[in-house]
């Protein structure tokens, strides 16, 4: 089953167990369970998308985040007016089934500062949001209810030597709580993914000062990568990430991919990546556990729903 560290999952007793005691892998691809890598689209189009011209969220972009709670679903997303410099603002939508969504009447939830590329962690009685701020600098927000958010400021990320990381973008922050320790995956200009750790959510120190995930060698992620989510399943860790090439016939088309690790530092990319065709340009994939198995939602440039394909 998916471990409790998969953010947004229900308590262990309410999660769906795999079909056998040992996760079944794709033939010849040991270590990559079928239910985590093989997906079929549901419906003929997106289940959620930008509201169109004239709305604050005319378009949506980058990673959104879905939690299943109390039998329903909540989606936090980034909306903007569609222009290159339009302010990226935080929105919320709810759904009884994860398919039909209703925008929150209080949207946008944050108007006075930039919120983009979000993920949400339920930590005790509060929600924590790891997101990008203006200039692709990672930031932390907190909320008692998932609606009213307080910006706590930029994440203080340091080198292994305890010096500040070099100035510049450090975005797509992805948090993962492993026991009592918080882990943070972040990218720098999409040129690689680094891993930092914290005991208090205040200071994050690099586990090592080299990236733990880099572009290539495949064409689908040859030049740029960013990590969206880490899940624990069958005794291993799995990272859903997206990548692209900056030149060629599929230039700047982001695809959804997966990698596996035993220690969160050394990652093996799935040999059959990407999980969806590059030409579809669907990225920022997030896995959600439901009462009937897992679902994969891709978030950019609209939200599409996938379920595990038949074996």
N, C-alpha and C positions, 0 to 999 in steps of 0.2 A: 504494500500500500504506500501511498505518498505520505511521507513523514510530516509531523506537525510543523516542521520548519518551513513547509511550503506555505507562504503567507496567503491567508484568505481561506485556508482549508478549515473544515469543521473539526471538533474533537475526534480523537482516534476511533472511538466506538461508533462514530457516525460516518466514517469514510468507507469508500468502496474498496474491497480487497481485490487484488488481481485474480485472474481466473485459475491460477495455480500457485503453489507455494514458492516456486522459482519463477521470476519474471521471464516470459517467453521472448526471446530475441528474434530479430529478423535473421533468416538463415544466412550463415556465413558472417554475421555481424554481431558476435558475442558481446554482451555488455550494453547493448542498446535495445531495450525492450520495445516490442512492437507498438504497444499503446502509447509510447512517448515519441515515436518517430513517423508513424504512418497515419495520415489524416485525410478525411474526405470532407469536402465543403458541404455546408448545410444552407439551403436556400439558394436563390438565384442572384443574390447581391449582398451588399453590406447590411448588417443589422443596426448600425448606427453610423451617422455621417454628419458633416457640417450642415448647418441649417440654411445656408444659402445667402445670397446678397441681402444686405440690409440688417443682418443680425450680428451681434457681437461675436458669435461663433460661426461665421459664414463658412469657415473651414476648420477642420481639426488636424492636429499634426503630432507626430512622434508618439512616444509611448504613453498610453493611458493605463489605468489599472482597475481590475475588477476583483471585488470580494463577494463571496457568497455568504450571507448572514441571515439567520432567522427565516430561512426558506426563500429569500429573495436575493437580488443581486444589486450591487452598487458599482457604478462606473465613474471614476474620476478621469477627466480628460482635459486637454489643452485646446482652447478655442481662440481664434483670432479673426481679423477682418479679411484675411486673404492677401494682404500686402506684405512685402518682404520685411518691413520694419514695424508692422502692426504689433501692438502689445499682446503678448501671449498671456492669457488669463485662464484661471481654473474654473472648470465646470463640473457638475455632478448630474448624473442621470440614474434612474432606478428602474428595475424590471422585476416582474414576478417570475419570469422564466429564462432570463438571459437572452431573449430574442427581441421582444418588443420593449422599447425603452421610452421613458418619460423624463424630460428635462426638469431639473429642480427649479421651482419658481423663484428662488433667490439667486440664481445664476446672474453674472459670474460671482463665484464665492470669494475671489480675491481680485480686487480692482486696482489696488495702488502699487502693486509690484509684479514683476515678471515671474510666471510659474509655468514650467514646461518640462516634458519628459518625466512624468511622475510615477512613483510607486508608493504604495501605502502598506504599512505594517500595523496590525493590531497588537499593541503591547500593553497587557493588563487592561486597565480601564481607559486607555487613551489610544488615539490613532497617531502614528508618526508618518509624515510624508517626506520622502527623499526626492528631490526634484532639482532641475536646473533653474537658476536665476538668470538675470541678464548677463550676457557675455559668456554663457555656458559655464558658470561657476556653480558648483553643487551647493545646495542649501537644505535646511531642515525646517519643517513646519510641524506643529502639533495641534491636536483638536480633541475635545472631549466627546464629540458626536459625529465627526466626519463632515460636518457642515461649516462650523465656525472654526477657522484656522488662524493660528498665531505663527508668524514667521520668527523663528529662533535665530536665524542668521546663517551665514556661510559655514560650510563644514571646514573645520581646521584639520587639514590633511598634511602630514609631515613625512619626510624621508625616514628611512630606517635609522638614520643618525640623529633624528629628532629635529632636524632643520626643516623649515617650511619647504614644500615642493616648489619648484620654479614657477614663477608667475605665468599665467596663461589659462586657457580653458581646461576644466576638469569636470566633465559632465556625465550624463546618463548614470547617476548614482544608483546602485543596486545593493540594498542591505540584506543581510542574512544573519540570523541569530543562531549560533552554533553553541549550544550549552549556555554558559553565562557570557560568552564573548560575542561581541558584535563584529561582523565582517562587512567590508564595503568594497564593492567592485566599481571602478570608475574608468572612463576612457579619457584620453587626451588628444583632442582633435581627431578622434576616430582612428588614430594610428596604432592603438593597442589598448589593452585593458589591464589595469593595475589592481592590486589587492592590498587593502589596509585593514587594520584591526583596532578595536577600541573596547575598553572596559566600562566606559561611562558616557558614551555618545558625545563627549566634549572634544577629545583629541583623538585623531586617527593616525596611526603610524603604519607606514608601508611594511608589509611582511617581507618584501624585498623590493629593491628599487628598479627592477626590470619588470616588464609586463608579463602577466601570466597567460595572456591570450593575444596572439598577433595575427595580422592578416595573412591570407594565403595558406597553402600554395594553390588552392582552387581558384578558378576564375571568378566564382560567385562572391568571394570575399577577398579578392587579391590585394586591395589597397586600403580598405577601411573596415573596422569592426567596432561594435559596441554591444555590451552584455545587458540583457533585459531582466533576467530572472534566474535564480538558482533553486532547484528542488532536490530533495533527497528521496531516493527510491531504490529499494532492493539492496541497501548497503552501499550505494554509490551516490555521487552528486552529479546532477545534470544541469547544464547551463543552456538556456535558450538565448540566442544572440542574433544579431543581424549584421550583414556585411554587404559590400559592393565593390565594384571596380570603377575607376574614374575615367577609363577610356575603353573604346571598343563598342560593339553593337548594343551592349546592355549597360552602358555607362550610367552611373548614378541611379540604377535600379536596385533598390535594397531588397534582400531576400532573407528569409527566416531559416535559421540553422540551429544545430544542437551539438554540444560537446559533453564529454563525460570525464570525471576525475575521481580519484580515491582520496585525495588530500586537499583539494581546492586550489592547489598551486600548479600541478601538472595536468594539462587538459588534452584529451584526445578528441579530435573532431570526427563526427560521424562520417564514414566513407561515402554515404549516399546523399550528403548535403548538396544543395539546400532542400529543406522539407517541402517547399512549394516552388514552382517554376520561377526562375528569375524574371522572366518577362511579365509576370503578374505584378511585380513591384509591391509586394505585401510584406510588411516588416513589423518590428517591435512586438513579436509574439509573446503571449503570456498564457500559461497553463492554469486552468481553474478546475478544482475538484468539485464534483457535483454528487447528487444522490444516485446518479446512474452512470458514474465513470467520469473521466476527465474530458475537458474541452480545451481546444486551443483557439484563442482569439488573437488575430493579427490586428494591430491598432492604426497603422499608417498606410495610406492616407485616409482610410475609413476603417471601421471595425467590421471584420469578417469572422464568421464562426466556422470552426472545423471540429469534427468528432473523430475518434479513432476509426480507421478503415478496417473492414473485415479482414481477418487473417487468411 
